[in-house]
Amino acid sequence: MQFGLLLEDQAPLARWLIETLHECFPGIRVEHAATLAAGLRLAAAEAPQIALVDLGLPDGSGIDLIRDLASRHPACHIVVTTIYADDQHLFPALRAGAQGYLLKDQPREKIVQALRGITAGEPPLSASIARRLLRVFDTDARSTEAIGKKLTPREQQTLSLIARGYKIAEVATSMGITHHTAHEFIKSVYRKLKVTSRAEATLEATRLGLVNPHL
């Protein structure tokens, strides 16, 4: 790590995080911004290898810097450092491009350990955040599995075909059924999956493992 960018509006916390970065990556040069505007100027001037980004700032949200860094410098390791552990802050930050999420109320050794894991390809996540993500993904997986079980084998076959782009007549021919029956199968699939378009149906088919999105 040669250059690090820190976005933090609280001076004592900024000093603490700069010291933490120096402990993690000896020799790193850290530029500090106390406002979103200053952070955006630094990001435009030079490509950081790592960025620690606070979310609540006097002139806006750190998510705007995350989005800018992810677009401008895709190789930058973007890590949120915040006091917020709720979904309203976590998921927008991850969607914007953050690759890590650390809570500032942890002991420094925990943050140092998490940041050092970057070089080994490990996403820096506070333990409580990692547990939260696992619960969310587990819930999503179980929900998708439950929906899939509602479909009969013939409905699953129908879903697989329409996800591959088959029209109603082609579904009917492939399955050896009438046009009317194929239409009824499709209506039933849409109703059970609570979707209204082929695009949504294709997404559900991918989640259920009925089609390979890479083929």
PAZAPA-4460 file (N, C-alpha, C; in steps of 0.05 Angstrom, whole numbers, plus 32768, in hexadecimal, padded with zeros to 4 digits):
% residues 215
    n_x    n_y    n_z   ca_x   ca_y   ca_z    c_x    c_y    c_z   seq   type   mol
   8011   7FE8   8000   8000   8000   8000   8012   8019   8000     1      M     A
   8010   8029   7FEB   8021   8041   7FE9   8011   805A   7FF2     2      Q     A
   7FF8   805C   7FEA   7FE8   8074   7FF0   7FCD   806C   7FFA     3      F     A
   7FC6   8078   8011   7FAB   8073   801C   7F9C   808D   801F     4      G     A
   7F82   808B   801B   7F71   80A2   801E   7F5E   809D   8036     5      L     A
   7F5D   80B1   8047   7F4B   80AF   805F   7F37   80C5   805E     6      L     A
   7F1D   80BE   805F   7F07   80D1   8061   7EFB   80CE   807D     7      L     A
   7F00   80E2   808E   7EF7   80E2   80AA   7EF6   80FE   80B4     8      E     A
   7EDE   8106   80BE   7EDB   8122   80C7   7EE2   8127   80E4     9      D     A
   7EE5   8112   80F4   7EED   8116   8110   7F0B   8114   8113    10      Q     A
   7F18   8129   811B   7F35   812A   811C   7F42   8114   812D    11      A     A
   7F38   810F   8146   7F44   80FA   8156   7F42   80DE   8148    12      P     A
   7F2B   80D9   813C   7F28   80BF   812E   7F3A   80BE   8115    13      L     A
   7F3D   80D5   8108   7F4E   80D6   80F1   7F6B   80CE   80F8    14      A     A
   7F75   80DA   810E   7F90   80D4   8117   7F93   80B6   811E    15      R     A
   7F7E   80AC   812B   7F7E   808F   8133   7F7F   807D   811B    16      W     A
   7F6F   8084   8107   7F6F   8073   80EF   7F88   8076   80DE    17      L     A
   7F94   808E   80DD   7FAD   8091   80CF   7FC3   8080   80DC    18      I     A
   7FC4   8081   80F7   7FD7   8070   8106   7FD2   8052   8100    19      E     A
   7FB8   804B   80FE   7FB1   802F   80F8   7FBB   8027   80DC    20      T     A
   7FB8   8038   80C9   7FC2   8032   80AE   7FE0   8030   80AD    21      L     A
   7FEE   8041   80BC   800B   803F   80BD   8014   8025   80CA    22      H     A
   8005   801C   80DE   800B   8003   80EB   8007   7FEB   80D8    23      E     A
   7FF1   7FED   80C9   7FEB   7FD7   80B6   7FFE   7FD6   809F    24      C     A
   8004   7FEE   8094   8014   7FEF   807B   802B   8003   807F    25      F     A
   8041   7FFA   808B   8058   800C   808F   8060   801A   8076    26      P     A
   8065   8034   8078   806E   8044   8061   8057   8050   8050    27      G     A
   803E   8049   8057   8028   8054   8047   8026   8072   804C    28      I     A
   801F   8081   8037   8019   809D   8038   7FFB   80A1   8039    29      R     A
   7FF2   80AE   804E   7FD5   80B1   8051   7FCD   80CF   804E    30      V     A
   7FBA   80D4   803C   7FAE   80EE   8039   7F93   80EE   8046    31      E     A
   7F8E   8103   8057   7F76   8104   8067   7F63   811A   805C    32      H     A
   7F4A   8113   8059   7F35   8126   8052   7F20   8126   8068    33      A     A
   7F18   813E   8070   7F04   8140   8085   7EE8   8145   807A    34      A     A
   7EE6   814A   8060   7ECC   814E   8053   7ECA   813D   803A    35      T     A
   7EB1   8139   8031   7EAD   812A   8019   7EBA   8138   8001    36      L     A
   7EB7   8153   8000   7EC2   8162   7FEA   7EE0   815E   7FE8    37      A     A
   7EED   815F   7FFF   7F0B   815C   8000   7F12   813F   7FF8    38      A     A
   7F03   812C   8000   7F08   8110   7FF8   7F06   810C   7FDB    39      G     A
   7EF1   8118   7FCE   7EEE   8116   7FB2   7F05   8123   7FA2    40      L     A
   7F0F   8139   7FAD   7F26   8146   7FA0   7F3F   8135   7FA1    41      R     A
   7F43   8128   7FB8   7F5B   8117   7FBB   7F58   80FE   7FA8    42      L     A
   7F40   80F3   7FA6   7F3C   80DC   7F95   7F40   80E3   7F78    43      A     A
   7F3A   80FC   7F70   7F3D   8104   7F55   7F5B   8109   7F4E    44      A     A
   7F6A   8110   7F63   7F86   8118   7F5E   7F99   8100   7F5D    45      A     A
   7F93   80EA   7F6C   7FA5   80D4   7F6D   7F96   80BA   7F74    46      E     A
   7FA0   80A4   7F6B   7F93   808A   7F6F   7F9D   807D   7F89    47      A     A
   7F8C   807B   7F9D   7F95   806E   7FB6   7F93   804F   7FB3    48      P     A
   7FA5   8042   7FC2   7FA3   8024   7FC3   7F8E   801B   7FD7    49      Q     A
   7F8A   802C   7FEB   7F76   8026   8000   7F68   8040   8008    50      I     A
   7F4F   803E   800E   7F40   8055   8018   7F2E   804D   802F    51      A     A
   7F31   805B   8045   7F20   8057   805C   7F0B   806E   805C    52      L     A
   7EF2   8067   805C   7EDD   807B   8056   7EC8   807B   806C    53      V     A
   7EC5   8092   8079   7EAF   8096   808C   7E96   809C   807C    54      D     A
   7E7F   8097   8088   7E66   809B   8079   7E58   80B5   807F    55      L     A
   7E57   80BD   8099   7E49   80D5   80A1   7E5C   80ED   80A1    56      G     A
   7E59   8100   808E   7E6B   8116   808B   7E5C   8130   808C    57      L     A
   7E69   8147   8092   7E5A   8160   8094   7E4E   8169   807A    58      P     A
   7E5B   8161   8063   7E51   816A   8049   7E46   8154   8037    59      D     A
   7E3F   813E   8043   7E33   8128   8033   7E39   810D   803D    60      G     A
   7E37   80F9   802C   7E3A   80DD   8034   7E54   80D2   8028    61      S     A
   7E63   80C2   8037   7E7A   80B5   802D   7E74   80A1   8016    62      G     A
   7E5B   8099   8014   7E53   8087   7FFE   7E59   8094   7FE3    63      I     A
   7E58   80AF   7FE1   7E5E   80BC   7FC8   7E7C   80B9   7FC1    64      D     A
   7E8D   80B9   7FD5   7EAA   80B5   7FD0   7EAE   8098   7FC9    65      L     A
   7EA0   8085   7FD6   7EA3   8069   7FCF   7E9C   8064   7FB2    66      I     A
   7E86   8070   7FAA   7E7D   806C   7F8E   7E92   8078   7F7B    67      R     A
   7E9D   808F   7F82   7EB0   809C   7F70   7ECA   808C   7F6F    68      D     A
   7ED3   8082   7F86   7EEC   8072   7F86   7EE8   8058   7F77    69      L     A
   7ED1   804B   7F7A   7ECC   8031   7F6C   7ECC   8035   7F4E    70      A     A
   7EC3   804C   7F45   7EC2   8052   7F28   7EDD   805B   7F1E    71      S     A
   7EEA   806D   7F2D   7F02   807A   7F24   7F1B   8069   7F28    72      R     A
   7F1B   805A   7F3E   7F33   804A   7F46   7F2A   802E   7F4E    73      H     A
   7F23   801D   7F3B   7F18   8003   7F41   7F2B   7FF1   7F51    74      P     A
   7F45   7FF6   7F51   7F58   7FE6   7F60   7F5B   7FEE   7F7D    75      A     A
   7F4E   8004   7F85   7F50   800E   7FA0   7F40   7FFC   7FB3    76      C     A
   7F4B   7FF6   7FCA   7F3D   7FE7   7FDF   7F2D   7FFB   7FF0    77      H     A
   7F13   7FFB   7FED   7F02   800F   7FFA   7EF6   8002   8013    78      I     A
   7EFB   800E   802A   7EF2   8003   8044   7EE3   8018   8053    79      V     A
   7ECA   8013   805A   7EBB   8025   806B   7EC5   8023   8088    80      V     A
   7EC9   803A   8094   7ED0   803B   80B1   7EBB   804D   80BE    81      T     A
   7EA9   8041   80CE   7E92   8050   80D8   7E88   8045   80F3    82      T     A
   7E75   8054   80FE   7E68   804A   8116   7E4E   803D   8110    83      I     A
   7E45   803E   80F7   7E2A   8034   80EF   7E2B   8017   80E8    84      Y     A
   7E1C   8006   80F6   7E1B   7FEA   80F0   7E00   7FE1   80E5    85      A     A
   7DEF   7FF4   80DD   7DD4   7FEE   80D4   7DD3   7FE9   80B5    86      D     A
   7DBE   7FDC   80AC   7DBB   7FD5   8090   7DB9   7FEE   807F    87      D     A
   7DAE   8004   8089   7DAB   801C   8079   7DC5   8029   8071    88      Q     A
   7DDB   8023   8080   7DF5   802D   8078   7E06   8016   806B    89      H     A
   7E03   7FFE   8075   7E14   7FE8   806C   7E0F   7FE2   804E    90      L     A
   7DF7   7FDC   8047   7DF2   7FD2   802C   7DF5   7FE8   8016    91      F     A
   7DED   8001   801B   7DF3   8015   8006   7E11   8019   8002    92      P     A
   7E21   8016   8017   7E3E   8019   8015   7E49   8002   8004    93      A     A
   7E40   7FEA   8009   7E4A   7FD3   7FFA   7E41   7FD4   7FDD    94      L     A
   7E29   7FDD   7FD9   7E1F   7FDF   7FBD   7E2F   7FF5   7FAE    95      R     A
   7E38   800A   7FBC   7E47   801F   7FAF   7E63   8017   7FA7    96      A     A
   7E6D   8001   7FB4   7E88   7FF7   7FAC   7E9B   7FF2   7FC3    97      G     A
   7E92   7FF6   7FDC   7EA3   7FF0   7FF3   7EA9   7FD2   7FF4    98      A     A
   7EC2   7FCC   7FFA   7ECB   7FB0   7FFC   7ECF   7FA7   8019    99      Q     A
   7ECC   7FB9   802B   7ECF   7FB3   8048   7EBE   7FC6   8058   100      G     A
   7EB9   7FBE   8071   7EA7   7FCE   8083   7EB0   7FC9   809F   101      Y     A
   7EBD   7FDD   80AB   7EC8   7FDA   80C6   7EBB   7FEF   80D9   102      L     A
   7EB5   7FE6   80F1   7EAA   7FF7   8105   7EC0   8004   8116   103      L     A
   7EBF   801E   811A   7ED5   802C   8127   7ED6   8028   8145   104      K     A
   7EC1   801B   8150   7EC2   8017   816D   7ED1   7FFD   8175   105      D     A
   7EDE   7FF1   8162   7EEE   7FD9   8167   7F09   7FE0   8172   106      Q     A
   7F16   7FCE   8180   7F33   7FD3   8187   7F44   7FD5   816E   107      P     A
   7F59   7FE4   8170   7F6A   7FE9   8158   7F75   7FCE   814D   108      R     A
   7F7C   7FBB   815F   7F88   7FA2   8155   7F74   7F93   8143   109      E     A
   7F5A   7F96   8148   7F47   7F89   8137   7F46   7F96   811B   110      K     A
   7F47   7FB0   811A   7F47   7FBE   8101   7F61   7FB9   80F2   111      I     A
   7F77   7FB9   8100   7F91   7FB2   80F3   7F90   7F97   80E6   112      V     A
   7F86   7F83   80F5   7F85   7F68   80EB   7F73   7F67   80D2   113      Q     A
   7F5C   7F75   80D3   7F4A   7F75   80BC   7F57   7F82   80A4   114      A     A
   7F64   7F98   80A7   7F70   7FA6   8091   7F88   7F97   8085   115      L     A
   7F98   7F8A   8096   7FAE   7F7A   808C   7FA4   7F62   807B   116      R     A
   7F8C   7F5A   8080   7F81   7F43   8071   7F7C   7F4A   8053   117      G     A
   7F7C   7F65   804D   7F78   7F6D   8031   7F8D   7F61   801F   118      I     A
   7FA6   7F60   8028   7FBC   7F56   8017   7FB8   7F38   8012   119      T     A
   7FA9   7F2A   8022   7FA3   7F0D   801E   7F89   7F09   8010   120      A     A
   7F7C   7F1F   8007   7F63   7F1C   7FF9   7F4B   7F19   800B   121      G     A
   7F4E   7F20   8025   7F38   7F1D   8038   7F29   7F37   803B   122      E     A
   7F0F   7F38   8037   7F01   7F51   803A   7F00   7F5A   8058   123      P     A
   7F08   7F73   805D   7F08   7F7D   8079   7EEC   7F83   8083   124      P     A
   7EE2   7F71   8094   7EC7   7F74   809F   7EC8   7F71   80BD   125      L     A
   7EBB   7F83   80CC   7EB8   7F7F   80E8   7EA7   7F65   80ED   126      S     A
   7EAD   7F58   8103   7E9F   7F3E   8108   7E81   7F40   8107   127      A     A
   7E76   7F56   8113   7E59   7F59   8114   7E4E   7F5E   80F9   128      S     A
   7E5D   7F6C   80E7   7E54   7F71   80CC   7E55   7F57   80BC   129      I     A
   7E6A   7F47   80BF   7E6B   7F2D   80B1   7E54   7F1B   80B9   130      A     A
   7E4E   7F1B   80D3   7E37   7F0A   80DC   7E1D   7F14   80D0   131      R     A
   7E1A   7F2F   80CE   7E02   7F3A   80C3   7DFF   7F32   80A5   132      R     A
   7E15   7F34   8096   7E14   7F2C   807A   7E0D   7F0F   8076   133      L     A
   7E19   7EFE   8087   7E13   7EE1   8085   7DF6   7EDB   808B   134      L     A
   7DEA   7EE9   809E   7DCE   7EE5   80A5   7DBC   7EEE   808D   135      R     A
   7DC3   7F04   8081   7DB3   7F0E   806B   7DB4   7EFB   8053   136      V     A
   7DCD   7EF2   804C   7DD0   7EE0   8035   7DC3   7EC5   803B   137      F     A
   7DC4   7EBC   8054   7DB7   7EA2   805B   7D99   7EA4   8058   138      D     A
   7D8E   7EBB   8061   7D71   7EBF   805F   7D69   7EC0   8042   139      T     A
   7D79   7ECE   8031   7D72   7ED0   8014   7D73   7EB4   8007   140      D     A
   7D87   7EA4   800F   7D8A   7E89   8003   7D73   7E78   800B   141      A     A
   7D6B   7E79   8025   7D55   7E68   802E   7D3A   7E71   8021   142      R     A
   7D37   7E8C   801D   7D1F   7E96   8010   7D1D   7E8C   7FF3   143      S     A
   7D34   7E8E   7FE5   7D34   7E85   7FC9   7D2E   7E67   7FC7   144      T     A
   7D3A   7E58   7FDA   7D36   7E3B   7FDA   7D18   7E34   7FDF   145      E     A
   7D0C   7E43   7FF1   7CF0   7E3E   7FF8   7CDE   7E44   7FE0   146      A     A
   7CE5   7E5A   7FD1   7CD5   7E61   7FB9   7CD8   7E4B   7FA4   147      I     A
   7CF1   7E41   7FA1   7CF6   7E2C   7F8D   7CE6   7E13   7F92   148      G     A
   7CE2   7E0D   7FAC   7CD3   7DF4   7FB3   7CB6   7DF7   7FAC   149      K     A
   7CAC   7E0F   7FA9   7C90   7E13   7FA2   7C8A   7E0B   7F85   150      K     A
   7C9F   7E0B   7F74   7C9B   7E05   7F58   7C9B   7DE7   7F53   151      L     A
   7C89   7DDD   7F43   7C89   7DC1   7F3C   7CA0   7DBC   7F28   152      T     A
   7CA8   7DA3   7F24   7CBD   7D9E   7F10   7CB8   7DA9   7EF5   153      P     A
   7C9E   7DA8   7EEC   7C98   7DB3   7ED2   7C9A   7DD2   7ED1   154      R     A
   7C93   7DDE   7EE8   7C95   7DFB   7EEA   7CB3   7E03   7EEA   155      E     A
   7CC3   7DF3   7EF7   7CE0   7DF9   7EF7   7CEB   7DF7   7EDB   156      Q     A
   7CE2   7DE3   7ECC   7CEA   7DE0   7EB1   7CE1   7DF8   7EA0   157      Q     A
   7CC9   7E01   7EA4   7CBF   7E18   7E97   7CD0   7E31   7E9D   158      T     A
   7CD6   7E35   7EB6   7CE6   7E4C   7EBF   7D02   7E4B   7EB1   159      L     A
   7D0D   7E33   7EB1   7D27   7E30   7EA4   7D26   7E38   7E87   160      S     A
   7D11   7E30   7E79   7D0F   7E36   7E5C   7D0B   7E54   7E57   161      L     A
   7CF9   7E60   7E66   7CF4   7E7D   7E61   7D0C   7E8E   7E69   162      I     A
   7D1C   7E84   7E7D   7D34   7E92   7E84   7D49   7E90   7E6E   163      A     A
   7D47   7E7C   7E5D   7D59   7E79   7E47   7D4F   7E88   7E2E   164      R     A
   7D38   7E96   7E31   7D2F   7EA6   7E1B   7D19   7E99   7E0A   165      G     A
   7D10   7E80   7E12   7CFB   7E73   7E02   7CE1   7E82   7E02   166      Y     A
   7CD4   7E84   7DEB   7CB9   7E90   7DEA   7CA5   7E7A   7DF1   167      K     A
   7C8B   7E82   7DF5   7C77   7E6F   7DFE   7C75   7E57   7DEB   168      I     A
   7C75   7E5D   7DD1   7C72   7E47   7DBD   7C8A   7E34   7DC0   169      A     A
   7CA2   7E3F   7DC4   7CBA   7E2E   7DC7   7CBA   7E1E   7DE1   170      E     A
   7CAF   7E2A   7DF6   7CAC   7E1C   7E0F   7C99   7E04   7E0B   171      V     A
   7C83   7E09   7DFE   7C6F   7DF4   7DF8   7C7C   7DDD   7DE8   172      A     A
   7C8A   7DE4   7DD3   7C97   7DCF   7DC2   7CAC   7DBF   7DD2   173      T     A
   7CBC   7DCE   7DE1   7CD2   7DC0   7DF0   7CC6   7DAD   7E05   174      S     A
   7CB0   7DB5   7E12   7CA5   7DA5   7E27   7C90   7D91   7E1D   175      M     A
   7C89   7D93   7E04   7C75   7D81   7DF9   7C59   7D86   7E03   176      G     A
   7C52   7DA0   7E07   7C38   7DA7   7E11   7C2B   7DBB   7DFE   177      I     A
   7C12   7DC2   7E03   7C04   7DD5   7DF2   7C0D   7DF2   7DF9   178      T     A
   7C08   7E04   7DE6   7C0E   7E20   7DEB   7BFF   7E2A   7E04   179      H     A
   7BE6   7E22   7E07   7BD6   7E2B   7E1E   7BE2   7E21   7E38   180      H     A
   7BEA   7E08   7E39   7BF6   7DFD   7E51   7C10   7E0B   7E58   181      T     A
   7C20   7E10   7E44   7C3A   7E1F   7E48   7C34   7E3A   7E54   182      A     A
   7C20   7E48   7E49   7C19   7E62   7E53   7C10   7E60   7E71   183      H     A
   7C01   7E4C   7E78   7BF8   7E48   7E93   7C0F   7E43   7EA6   184      E     A
   7C23   7E33   7E9D   7C3A   7E2D   7EAD   7C4A   7E47   7EB3   185      F     A
   7C4D   7E58   7E9E   7C5B   7E71   7EA1   7C4D   7E83   7EB5   186      I     A
   7C32   7E85   7EB2   7C23   7E95   7EC5   7C26   7E8C   7EE1   187      K     A
   7C26   7E71   7EE5   7C29   7E66   7F00   7C45   7E6C   7F0B   188      S     A
   7C59   7E69   7EFA   7C75   7E6F   7F03   7C77   7E8C   7F0C   189      V     A
   7C6D   7E9F   7EFC   7C6F   7EBB   7F02   7C60   7EC1   7F1C   190      Y     A
   7C49   7EB4   7F20   7C39   7EB9   7F38   7C48   7EAF   7F51   191      R     A
   7C53   7E97   7F4F   7C61   7E8B   7F67   7C7B   7E9A   7F6D   192      K     A
   7C89   7EA3   7F59   7CA2   7EB2   7F5D   7C9D   7ED0   7F63   193      L     A
   7C84   7ED9   7F5F   7C7D   7EF5   7F63   7C8E   7F07   7F51   194      K     A
   7C90   7EFF   7F37   7C9E   7F0F   7F23   7C8B   7F17   7F0D   195      V     A
   7C92   7F2B   7EFE   7C81   7F35   7EE9   7C8E   7F37   7ECE   196      T     A
   7CA7   7F2F   7ECC   7CB5   7F32   7EB3   7CC8   7F1A   7EAF   197      S     A
   7CD1   7F17   7E96   7CE4   7F01   7E8F   7CFF   7F07   7E9D   198      R     A
   7D06   7F20   7E9F   7D20   7F27   7EAC   7D20   7F1E   7EC9   199      A     A
   7D09   7F24   7ED7   7D07   7F1C   7EF3   7D07   7EFD   7EF6   200      E     A
   7CF9   7EF0   7EE4   7CF8   7ED3   7EE4   7D13   7EC7   7EDF   201      A     A
   7D23   7ED3   7ECD   7D3E   7EC9   7EC7   7D50   7ECC   7EE0   202      T     A
   7D4D   7EE2   7EEE   7D5C   7EE6   7F07   7D56   7ED0   7F1B   203      L     A
   7D3C   7ECA   7F1E   7D34   7EB5   7F31   7D3E   7E9A   7F28   204      E     A
   7D3E   7E95   7F0E   7D48   7E7C   7F04   7D65   7E79   7F0A   205      A     A
   7D74   7E8F   7F08   7D91   7E8E   7F0E   7D95   7E88   7F2B   206      T     A
   7D86   7E95   7F3C   7D88   7E91   7F59   7D82   7E75   7F61   207      R     A
   7D6F   7E68   7F53   7D67   7E4D   7F59   7D7A   7E39   7F4C   208      L     A
   7D8D   7E42   7F3C   7DA1   7E30   7F30   7D96   7E22   7F17   209      G     A
   7D80   7E2C   7F0C   7D74   7E1F   7EF4   7D82   7E27   7EDA   210      L     A
   7D90   7E3E   7EDB   7D9F   7E46   7EC3   7DBB   7E50   7ECD   211      V     A
   7DCE   7E4F   7EBB   7DE9   7E59   7EC1   7DEB   7E74   7EB3   212      N     A
   7DEE   7E8A   7EC3   7DEF   7EA5   7EB7   7E08   7EAA   7EA7   213      P     A
   7E1C   7E98   7EA9   7E35   7E9C   7E9A   7E36   7E8E   7E7F   214      H     A
   7E20   7E7F   7E79   7E1F   7E71   7E60   7E0F   7E80   7E4B   215      L     A
***
